[in-house]
Amino acid sequence: MKSKKPYLIFTFFILLLLLKNNHSIAQQLNYTLSKDFLWGIDNYYNNKEEKFQTFVKPYRFEVIKQIKDSTSTFPRLLAGTKAEERDKKAKSQIEVYPLINASAGYQTSPKGRFTNDLAIGANLLGFIGNKFAFNFKALGGKIVANSFVDSIIQETNVNPGIGYIYRSNNDSSNQQYAYQYFSGYLSYSPNKIFNFQVGQDKHFWGDGYRSLFLSDNAAPYPYLKITTNVWKLTYVNLFTIMKDATHPSGMKKDWLNKYATLHYLGWNATKRISIGLFESVVWQGSDSTRHRGYDVNYLNPILFFRPTEYSLGSSDNAFVGFNFKIKLFKKQQLYGQILLDEFLLKEVVANDGWWANKQAFQIGFKSFDMFKITHFNFQTEFNYVRPYTYAHGSVQQNYGHMNQPLAHPLGANFWESISFLNYRHKRIFIEAKVQYAKYGADSAGTDYGKNIFMSYTNRPNDYGNYTTQGFQTNLITASLRGAYILDTRMNLKIELGAAYRIEERAYSKTQIPYFFIGIKTDLSNTYSDF
C-alpha cells in the first residue's frame, strides 16, 4: 500500500491545480475523440441546414465554436466569467496542466480479482493567433487489468489502445504492467480551405460507434494529415507510419516499419444526404530483398491506389469503401459503410464461399432528444465482416498497428449488434450499452479468418468459407456507467459503473462481472468489448 501513496497525493494535488486553471480555446486544436463528449455536437450538426460533415474525427475547435446552442457541449468551468473573456481576447497562449488516471475495480468471477490503473502525466498546448496551434501529451503508469484485458496484454504485449507494455520484475504473479502514452501534433490552417497537421495521434473515420474504415482502436501513430474543404466537398489525405509487432519475441528491437496512405472524399449531395468514398493502401517498409521505405508513388494526394498498385507490379494491401449518412428528420439519422478488400463479381454471384470475397458493411441508426427529452439519445448499429478481410499474405501488410486492428477491434469473421441509451444533464452523463456478437475463432495453426495478424495463406479451404466459420463463439457484453465531468478542456471526469462479459462456445462459457470507479483524463476511447 505504501507504494501507492505518492500517486494518491499527486492526484489530489494536481486536481486542486486543475480546478484553478484558466482555459482558452484555440481554433486549430483538435477536440476530443471521447464519444461521451460528441453526442451533443453530432445532434447539433444533424440539422439539415448545417453543412458540416461529421465523418472525419477528431473535430477541430474551429467547428465547435460555430455551434450556437450552448447546451450541445458540456458546460465549462469558466463559462460566462471575466476570466473566460480575457482568455478569448488572447492572441497567443501556452498552457501546461496535468493528466491523471486513478481508477480501481473488482472482478467477481471466474476468480475474484482487484484491478487498478494509476498513471500521471502532463499536457502542453498552445496557440499563436487563429492559424497555428500545438498539443503534446505524455503519460506513464501501471495497470492490473481484469482477466480479459490481461489475456489481451499477455497475447499482444500491448495495453489496448495505449501502446507497448513493460513487465514488472517485482511482480511474481505477472499481472502488473507498466505503460507509456505519447501523442501530439502541430496544426496549421493558412485559410478556411486547408488544414495541415503533423504529429502522433489517433483518428476515427465514421458516424458510428465502430468504423470499418479507420478507428481509434489502436495506439497512436505518426501521421501527416491534409484536410481540404471546398464547396460541398471535404477531402482528407492521411499519410502514416505504423509498426508491425507480430515478431514472436514481442521486443521493440524486432518491430518492423509499415506504411499506410488513406484518402477520403465526402460530399453533401443534398441538405439531408452525405456520401463519401474511401481508399487506403498498406505496404511493408522492407523485406528480405530490399528496403522500400515510404513509397513516393503513394504521396500523390489525388490518385487512386489500385491503378498505382498495378503499375508498380506490387501486391500491397489496398481497400476501397463507400459511406453514407441520411438526416432522416431533425433528430434522427441513418448511417452506414461498405468496405471492399477484394471483390470479384463472378465469385460473389457464384455464392460458393470463395476465400477472397473479403467485404464488410455497417448500418446504424441514431435518435437524439428522444420523446422530446433533451440529451436523451439512442443508437443501434450492426457490423458484418467476412473472413480474411483486412489480412494479407504478408503479415507485415495487414490492416493493423501495434498488434491491434485499425478498423473493428474484433478483426474479421464476425457479425455484431450493439445498442446504446444515454442521458446527459449538465455535467452528469449516464449510459447503458448492450452488445451481442458472433465470431468464428481460430485454432492453433489453422486460420479461419478472424485473426488479421495471420497470413491468409494458412487458410484450410479456398471455397466453402462463410462468416463465423471455425469455433463459433457468442459474445455478450452489457454495461451501465455514470460520469461527472469535472473539466471539459482536459476531459477530466469521475466515473463509476459495472460491466458484464459472457463468452460462450460449444463446450465452454466464461463470465466476467466487473465493477469500477475512478477519476481520469479521457485521452481517447479505449475498448474492451471485443
N, C-alpha and C positions, 0 to 999 in steps of 0.2 A: 504493500500500500504506500510506503514511503516514496517510492519512485514516481508515483502519480501526482504527488502534491505540487511539484513545480508546474505541471500542466494546469492544474486547477487554479493555482494562484495567478498564473499568467492569464488564463481565460478571464478571470474576474477583473483583473487589471485592465486588459485591453477592451473589455466590454465598457468600462467606465469611460475610457478614452473615446471609444466609438460613439457613444451617445452624445458626446460634446463636439463631435467633428462637424464642420460645415462642409456642405457638398454643393458643387455646381454641376451643370450638365453641359458637356461638350458635344456638339452636334455630330462629330465624326467618330465618337466612341461607340462600340458595339453594346447593344442591350443584351441582357442575359438570355441564355438558351433554356433556362429552367421553365418548364411548362406551367408551373404554378402561376407565373407572372404574365403569361401570354394570353390567357383566356379573354380578359377584358379588351386587349388590343385587337385580337382577331375578331371579337364581337363588333368593335367599332368599325373595322375595315370590311365587315360583311355587308355594310350598307352599299346598295348598288350605285350610289353617287360617288363613292370613294374609289379611286383608280389604283391605289397602291396594291401591288401583288405581294401576297403573304407567303409565297412558296419558299423563297430563299431566306434562310436564317443563319446567323443572328441578324436581327434588325439593327439599324443604327439609331442613335438618339435623335438624329435629324427627323426620322419618321415618327418617333414617339412624341416629339414636341409639337407635331402638327395636329395631334388629337385634341379636339375642342372639349370633349366630355371628360371632366376631371375624374369621374368615377371609374373610368376604364382601367386605370392603373392603381396600384396600392398607394395610399397617401404617404407623403414623405414627412420626415420629422420636422423639417424646416418650412413646410408649406405655409405660405402667407406671412412669413416673418420678415423682419428687416434684414436678417442675415441672408435669407434667400434672395432678396432684391439686390443686395451687394454682390452676391455671387453671380447673379445673372448679368451684371454690368462688367464683370471681369473680362479683360481681353486675353489674358493668359493665366494659367494656374497650374500648380503641381500639388498633388495630394499623395500622402502615404498613410495607409491605415492597415490594421492587422487583419489576418484571416484566421479563423478558428474552426475547429471541429472537435466537439467534446460530446460524444454520444455513447450510450450503453444499451444493451439489450439482453434478452434471455430467451433461449430456445428450449422448449419444454420436452421435446422428443425429436428423434428416437433416443436421444440421451441428453439429459439436462446440460446446458452449456451457457455460460455467461460470455457476452461479447462486449467489445469496446472499440472505439476508434478515437484516438487522441492525436490531434495534429495542430500545428501552429505555422503561421507564415505571414507574408506581407504582400500588399498590393500597391504598386506605384502607377499612378495615372496622371495625365495632364493634357493640356491643350494649348495651342497658340492660335489665337483667332478662331475663325469658324471653319478653317480648312484643314488643320492638322491636329491630330491627337495621338496619344500612345497609351498603352496599358500593359503592365507586366505583373504576373502573379507567380509566387513561389510558395510552396507548402511542403512540409515534411511531417511525417507522423508514423504511428504504429497502430496495427489493427489486429484484433482477434475476431474473426468473422464467424457467422453461423455455418453449419456444416455444408450447406450447398455452395455458398460463396467460397468456402475454404477448399472444396473439391475443385472448383474452377482455378483457384490460385495454384493448387498443387499440380494441376494438369498443364497450365499455361505459363506459370511463373509471372503472372500479371494480375494486379489488383484491377478488377473490371472497371473500365472507363478512366482509370487513373494512370497506370503505367507499371513498369517493372517493379517487382518486389525483392526485398533483401531479407534473407532468412536470419533469424536471431540465433546466435551461437549459444546464448544463455537459456534458450527455451527448450527444455528436454522433450516437451510434448509436440514440438514443431508446429505450433498453432499460432504463434505470434510472428508478424511480418512487419518490416519497415518499408516505407514507400516515400517517393518524392513526386511532386507535381509541378510542372513548369508550363506556363503559357504566356503569350504576349503578342503584341502586334503594333505596327505603325499604320496609321490610317490617314490618307490624304485625298481630298476632293478639290481639284482645281476649279471646278464649276458644278452646276447642277446635273450634268450629264454623266461624269465619270467619278468613280471612287477607286483608289488603289490601296491595297493592303498587303503587307508582308509581315510574316510572323510565324508563330507556332500555336495552333489552337484547334478547336473543333468546328464542324459545320453541320447543318441539317437542312436537307432539301426535301420539302414536303409539307402538306397541310394536315397530316395525320399524327397519331401517336408514334407510329413506326414510319420508316421510309425505306422503300425498296431501291432507291437511287443512291442516297448518301445520308447516313445518320450520324448522331453524336455518340454512338455506342463505344467506339474505340478510343484509345488515348489520343491526346493532342499530337499533331504532326506539323512539320514546316510547310509553309504554303506561300504562294503569291496569288492574289485574287484581284481581278479587274471586273468591276460592275459598271454596266452602261445602261442608262435609262433614256430612251428616245421615244417620243410619241406614246404609243400604247405598248411599247416593247421594253422588256428587261432582258439583258444579255449578260451572262456571267462566265468568265474564264477562271478556272481554278487549276493551278499548277502545284503539284505536291511532291514531297519526298517522304517515303514511308519505310518501314522496317519489316523484313521477314525474319521472325524469331522462332521458326519451326525447327531449328537445329536441336537434336536430342539433348545437347549439353545445357541448353537454356541460357548460356552465358552471353553477356554482351559482346564479347570478342568474336562470337560466331554469328552474330546478326549480319544480315545482308541488306544492302540498299535495294529498294524497288521504287518505281516512279509511277505517277498517275497524272493524267490530264483530263479534266472534266469540263464540259460545256453545258450550259442551259440557256434556252431561248424561250421566254414567256411572252404571251400576247393576250391582251384584254380584247377578246373577239367581240364581246358586247358588254353592256354595263353589268350583266349578271354572269357571263361565262368567261373564264380564263383557261387557256390551254398552253401547253408547253412541250418542248422537245428536249430530250436529254441524251447525251452521249459521253462515254468515258473510255479510256484505254489504260491498261496497266501493263508495265513491262519490267523485267528484271534488269538490274544495273550491270550485271556481269554473269558470265557462265564459264565453262571450262576452257573456252577458246578465245574469249575477248572481254575487254572492259568496255561497256557501252555507255554508261552514264545517262544523263538526260538527253534523250534523242531530240535534236533540234527540229526534226520534222513535225514533232508534236507541239512545238511552241507557236506554230501558226494559229492565231486566235479565231480564224473563221473557216477552217477546212473541216471536212468530215473525215472521221478516222478510218472507216472501212476502206475507202479508196487509197488512203495513205498506207494502211497496213498491207494491202495487196501489192502496192507499188514497191514497198520495201522488201517484199517477199518474206515477211515476218509472220510469226504466229502469236502476236501479242494478244492479250485478253481484252476484247472490246465489247461494249454494251451500248444499246440504244434503248430509249424509253419515251413514253408519252404520258402526260398527266393532264388532269382537268380539275376545275372547281366550278361549281354552279351555285350561285346565291339564289336558292330556291325562293325564299321570301326574305323579309328584312332580318329575321332571326334564325334562319336555317340555312345549311349548306350541305351539298353533296360533293364528295371529292374522290379521286382515285388515281392510280398509277398502273401502267403496264410496262414491264421490262422484258426485253429480248436479249438473251445471252447468245443463243444460237437459234436460227429459225430457217427451216427448210419446209416450204409449204407442202411438198409431196409427202413428207414424213408425218407432218401434223395431220393432214387429211387422212392418211392411212390408219391413224389411231392404233398403232401396234406397239407403242411404248418405246420408240427409239430413244436411246440414252441421251442423245444430243438435242432433244426437244427441251431446251432449257429456257423456260419462261416463268414469269411471276406476275401477279396482279394484286391490286389493293382496291377496295371500295369502302367508303366510310361516310358517316353522317354526323353532323353536329347540330345541336339546337341550343341557342343562347337565351337566357332570361325566360326559362320555361314557365308556363302558367302565369306569365306576367310578373314573375318574382325576379327582381333584379339580381344578377350574378348567380342565378341557379341554372346550371348547364348540364347538358347530356351529350355523350359521344359514344358511338359504337363503330367498330371497324373490323373488317375481315381481310386477312392476308393469306395468300396462297403462293407457294414457291415449289417448283418441280425439282426432282433430284438433280444433283450435279450443277445446278445454277451457281454462279459466282466462282466455281472451282476451275482449275486449269490443269493441263497435263504437266506443266512445270509448276511445282508447289509455290515457287517464288513469285509467280504471276497470278495468284489468287486475289480475290477482291477483299483483302483483309490487311490489317495493320497491327503489329504487336500481338499476334495470336488472337485477335478479335475481328469479327466481320465488320466491314464498313457499312453494311446495309442493316438487315434484320439480325438481331443477336442469336436467333435460332439457326442461322445459317441457311440450309435448304432442306428439301424433302419434308415439308410440313404444311399444314393449314392451321390458321389461328383465328379465333374470335375474341375480341377484347372490348369491354364497355366501361364507361365512367359516369358517375354522378358527382358533381362538386358544387360547393356553395361558398361564396365569399361575403363577409360583412366587415367593411373597413379593413382592419389588419388581420382578421381571422379567416383562415382558409380550411375547409373540410372536404375530403374526397374519399369516395368509395370506388373500388375497382375490382372487376371480376374478369378473369381470363380463362379460356379453355382452348387448348391446342392439342393436336395430334401430330406426332412425327415418327419417322422410321429411324431408329438408332442403328449405328454401325456396330459391327463386331470386329474383334481383333483380326486384322489382315484382310477384311472384306469391307469394301466401300459401297454402301447402299445409297450414297448421295447426300447425306446430311452434313458431314464434316467438310467444309470448303477448304480446309488445310491439308486434305489428302489429294493426291494426284488422281484424276478420274481414269487413269489407265489401270487402276486397281478394280475397276467395276467388274462384277461377275457376269453380266449379260449385256449384249448390245440392244436387244429388244425385250419386250415384256416388262419394262420398267414403269412404275406408277408411283404417285405421290403417297408417302407414308410407308413405302416398302421397307423391309428389314424388320427389326424388332420393334413392333408398333408400341408406342408409348403415349399414354394420356397424361397431359399436364394441366393441372388446375391450380390457379393462384387466386387468392382473394385478399384484399387489404382494406383497412379503414385507418385513416390518419387525419390528424388535425395539426395545424401550424399557426403560430402567431408571428407575424412579420415585424421584426424589431427595426430593421433599417433596409430600405429598398435599394439604396445605392450599392451596398456590398452584399445584398441578398442574404442578410443575416436573419435567421428565424429559429424559434423554439418549436420543436416538432415531437409529437408522440403518436404512437399508433400500434397496430397489430397486423400481422400478415400470416397467411396460412398457405402452405405449398403442399400439393399432392402430386406425386409422380408414380404412375401405375403401369406396370407391364403384366404380361400373362401370368408370371409366377412370382412377382414381387410388387410391393407397394411401400413407398416411403412418404411419410407425413412429417412436415416440419412446421409446427406452430411457433410463432416468433413475436416478441414484444420489444418495443424500442422507445427510447426517449433521448433527447439531446438538444444541444444548441450548436448550430453550424452555419457556415457560409456555403451557400449553394454555388459551387464553382461551375457545375454543369449537371445535366441529368445523368444519373447512374442507374443501371438496370439490373435487376435480379430475377425478372420474370421470363426466364428462358431455360 
